[in-house]
Amino acid sequence: MAKIDVKIEFWRNRLLDLGKRNRLINCPASKQGGRVSRSSIAIKVPAVSELWEQFYNGGEPLVFPSVNEPQTDEDDNNETSFSTNNSITNQSPKETQKTLRNLMQKAKTFTEEKGLNALYLAFGFLVWKESVDKGAEIRSPLLLVPVQLTQNDLFSPFVLSRHDDEIVPNHALIQKLLSDFGISIPDYSDEVGLQDYIGKVREACTSMNCVINIEADLSLFSFLKINMYQDLGKNAEEIKKHPLIKAISGDSSDITRDSIQISKFDHDAVEPQEVLCVVDSDSSQQDAIQLAKRGVSFVLQGPPGTGKSQTITNIIAELLSDGK
């Protein structure tokens, strides 16, 4: 069993992208050297603690009022915006509108194409280096709160509200620190809260010569494989019982030997009314169908035009007839 546990943990970690191109590992500040980024925006007001309470408890949405008055070049150079409704960003009113619209459109496209939410409020950032003494600084988010941006029409305000998904720690960063530095970050739970979690991360990372910035950024983070990562963790006990999982982990004692019996199977002895194929099928294809009906794991291979798709079609028909 211990070997299977190691395998499952290895498979989970392979699902995480630990490269610096992943924004979960390296999330640059949204405004650097006067250049405005359209991929993220920092929220200055409400304060981080107030913003956390607002979105942690599913409170009132954050409203970014629309800008209807003409903007000047001087306005575009302002560091903050939207003093009304107590919402201030690190970009000018005009730039904030552009960034929010870009984030909203990309988040919508991601949801339509992938079926997942990608827009998050990131709370707290660990600023660290790959080497303790040298290298460029890397800025990684700590906690991610799922959110959604909406706008009724072009002249309406942008509204930022809490999404139904759960608050998650940065699993990619947790694994990166563990594999590169041997640092184990405590897990997050709703009972811990933001300040306590940041305190635990700070304590765990004392040997890294790093800092933690208490900031909040709105950005897109890709969690394409996070569901699989979490499923492997939640269902580990059930997964370990599966004969195929045990086999690829080195224990093939539970694998059935039906393939040997099928190779000697007399298909001519089967009554025609018991064969429920919907397209033509020869004896080798019938072998594959019998294996599938018995739940045996196998590889179906053959050159183009030899009937692999036909076989899959017949497998579906046979299993449907068995109520599966």
SEZA-964021 format. One record per residue (C-alpha): x, y, z; residue number from 1. Coordinates in steps of 0.05 Angstrom, whole numbers. Example, Ala and Ser with C-alpha at 12.3 -4.5 7.8 and 13.67 -1.06 7.14 Angstrom:
REM residues 2
246|-90|156|1
273|-21|143|2
END
This chain:
REM residues 324
0|0|0|1
57|47|16|2
82|41|-56|3
13|59|-83|4
11|121|-37|5
77|144|-66|6
52|133|-137|7
-13|172|-126|8
25|230|-95|9
73|229|-154|10
14|230|-204|11
-18|288|-166|12
45|330|-168|13
55|317|-243|14
-12|352|-255|15
16|417|-229|16
55|465|-274|17
115|489|-233|18
148|532|-286|19
156|607|-282|20
108|617|-341|21
52|595|-295|22
22|656|-261|23
11|614|-199|24
87|611|-192|25
106|678|-221|26
54|733|-220|27
87|800|-236|28
59|864|-207|29
4|894|-250|30
42|959|-261|31
117|960|-271|32
161|1017|-296|33
100|1056|-319|34
75|999|-362|35
4|977|-348|36
-13|904|-351|37
-80|881|-378|38
-73|813|-344|39
-82|837|-273|40
-100|896|-230|41
-84|913|-158|42
-141|935|-112|43
-118|988|-62|44
-185|1004|-30|45
-218|971|6|46
-158|950|48|47
-136|878|41|48
-166|857|108|49
-233|890|91|50
-233|861|21|51
-220|792|49|52
-278|796|98|53
-323|823|43|54
-309|765|-4|55
-296|710|47|56
-365|720|76|57
-399|731|9|58
-415|803|26|59
-435|860|-19|60
-401|860|-88|61
-347|910|-104|62
-369|963|-154|63
-323|998|-203|64
-364|1057|-229|65
-362|1071|-304|66
-323|1130|-330|67
-367|1175|-373|68
-326|1239|-372|69
-270|1250|-422|70
-202|1232|-395|71
-138|1273|-404|72
-66|1249|-410|73
-56|1273|-340|74
-113|1229|-315|75
-81|1169|-349|76
-17|1178|-308|77
-52|1178|-241|78
-32|1121|-195|79
-102|1109|-167|80
-173|1112|-192|81
-245|1105|-172|82
-247|1142|-106|83
-323|1137|-109|84
-357|1077|-78|85
-293|1065|-38|86
-260|1025|-94|87
-190|1046|-115|88
-141|1009|-161|89
-69|1022|-180|90
-89|1043|-250|91
-122|1106|-277|92
-198|1106|-289|93
-190|1096|-363|94
-137|1042|-356|95
-178|1007|-302|96
-237|1003|-349|97
-195|972|-403|98
-163|921|-356|99
-230|900|-325|100
-262|892|-393|101
-203|849|-416|102
-206|806|-354|103
-282|798|-359|104
-279|777|-432|105
-222|728|-422|106
-255|697|-361|107
-319|688|-400|108
-283|655|-458|109
-245|609|-411|110
-309|587|-377|111
-344|575|-444|112
-286|534|-472|113
-262|497|-410|114
-322|497|-365|115
-280|526|-307|116
-275|593|-273|117
-206|626|-281|118
-217|694|-248|119
-191|701|-177|120
-175|752|-124|121
-106|735|-101|122
-91|752|-28|123
-20|757|-2|124
43|748|-45|125
107|711|-28|126
166|747|-59|127
225|699|-64|128
285|677|-106|129
302|609|-136|130
369|616|-102|131
371|647|-33|132
428|694|-52|133
417|709|-125|134
368|709|-183|135
308|750|-202|136
251|759|-153|137
190|716|-162|138
122|738|-137|139
73|683|-121|140
1|688|-95|141
-17|652|-30|142
-93|648|-27|143
-142|652|-84|144
-215|672|-78|145
-258|655|-139|146
-296|715|-166|147
-336|738|-227|148
-339|805|-264|149
-404|829|-295|150
-428|891|-332|151
-499|903|-354|152
-480|947|-413|153
-423|988|-439|154
-439|1048|-395|155
-456|1008|-332|156
-406|997|-275|157
-364|934|-270|158
-387|891|-211|159
-340|842|-177|160
-375|788|-137|161
-358|722|-104|162
-361|659|-146|163
-390|594|-119|164
-324|556|-121|165
-282|546|-58|166
-225|589|-33|167
-161|551|-49|168
-87|557|-29|169
-36|559|-84|170
-22|485|-92|171
30|497|-147|172
70|542|-100|173
63|493|-43|174
92|437|-85|175
146|483|-114|176
172|502|-45|177
169|429|-22|178
207|402|-82|179
259|459|-88|180
270|478|-15|181
241|421|26|182
193|471|57|183
125|446|77|184
69|498|77|185
11|484|125|186
-55|470|91|187
-109|523|88|188
-179|515|118|189
-236|564|125|190
-225|565|201|191
-154|590|193|192
-168|656|157|193
-122|702|118|194
-78|731|172|195
-65|665|208|196
-49|630|143|197
0|684|122|198
32|679|191|199
42|604|182|200
71|613|113|201
119|667|139|202
142|621|195|203
152|562|148|204
193|604|99|205
241|638|147|206
301|602|116|207
287|629|46|208
303|703|59|209
236|721|28|210
182|772|43|211
106|769|42|212
69|829|13|213
-2|838|40|214
-34|857|-27|215
-95|838|-67|216
-94|829|-143|217
-150|811|-191|218
-124|765|-245|219
-134|702|-286|220
-104|638|-260|221
-108|572|-297|222
-132|512|-256|223
-143|466|-315|224
-119|404|-277|225
-135|426|-206|226
-199|385|-205|227
-160|322|-222|228
-108|341|-170|229
-161|348|-116|230
-199|285|-139|231
-137|243|-131|232
-129|269|-61|233
-202|262|-40|234
-212|193|-70|235
-144|162|-56|236
-172|105|-15|237
-220|84|-70|238
-166|91|-123|239
-119|46|-85|240
-170|-10|-86|241
-175|-12|-162|242
-139|-73|-193|243
-110|-33|-251|244
-81|21|-204|245
-51|-34|-161|246
-22|-67|-224|247
14|-6|-251|248
41|5|-181|249
73|-64|-182|250
18|-109|-153|251
-17|-148|-208|252
-47|-201|-163|253
-119|-175|-173|254
-116|-170|-249|255
-164|-218|-281|256
-140|-268|-334|257
-203|-266|-377|258
-161|-250|-439|259
-135|-321|-439|260
-205|-349|-436|261
-230|-301|-490|262
-176|-324|-539|263
-208|-393|-537|264
-280|-367|-538|265
-326|-401|-589|266
-365|-344|-621|267
-402|-392|-667|268
-435|-424|-607|269
-469|-358|-587|270
-542|-352|-608|271
-552|-296|-659|272
-605|-261|-616|273
-553|-254|-561|274
-506|-214|-606|275
-526|-141|-600|276
-476|-110|-648|277
-504|-53|-690|278
-450|-56|-744|279
-410|-114|-774|280
-360|-149|-729|281
-309|-205|-740|282
-282|-253|-689|283
-223|-210|-667|284
-271|-151|-656|285
-317|-198|-618|286
-259|-215|-572|287
-251|-141|-555|288
-325|-135|-542|289
-325|-194|-495|290
-266|-165|-457|291
-301|-98|-450|292
-364|-131|-424|293
-323|-166|-370|294
-290|-100|-349|295
-221|-122|-371|296
-171|-66|-386|297
-138|-76|-454|298
-108|-39|-513|299
-144|-41|-580|300
-96|-29|-637|301
-93|-37|-712|302
-78|0|-777|303
-127|50|-806|304
-190|18|-835|305
-188|-45|-794|306
-251|-29|-755|307
-229|2|-689|308
-285|54|-690|309
-335|-1|-709|310
-312|-42|-649|311
-320|17|-602|312
-390|28|-630|313
-409|-44|-617|314
-379|-42|-547|315
-423|18|-531|316
-485|-19|-558|317
-470|-82|-519|318
-457|-45|-453|319
-520|-3|-463|320
-559|-67|-470|321
-530|-89|-402|322
-557|-25|-371|323
-488|9|-366|324
END
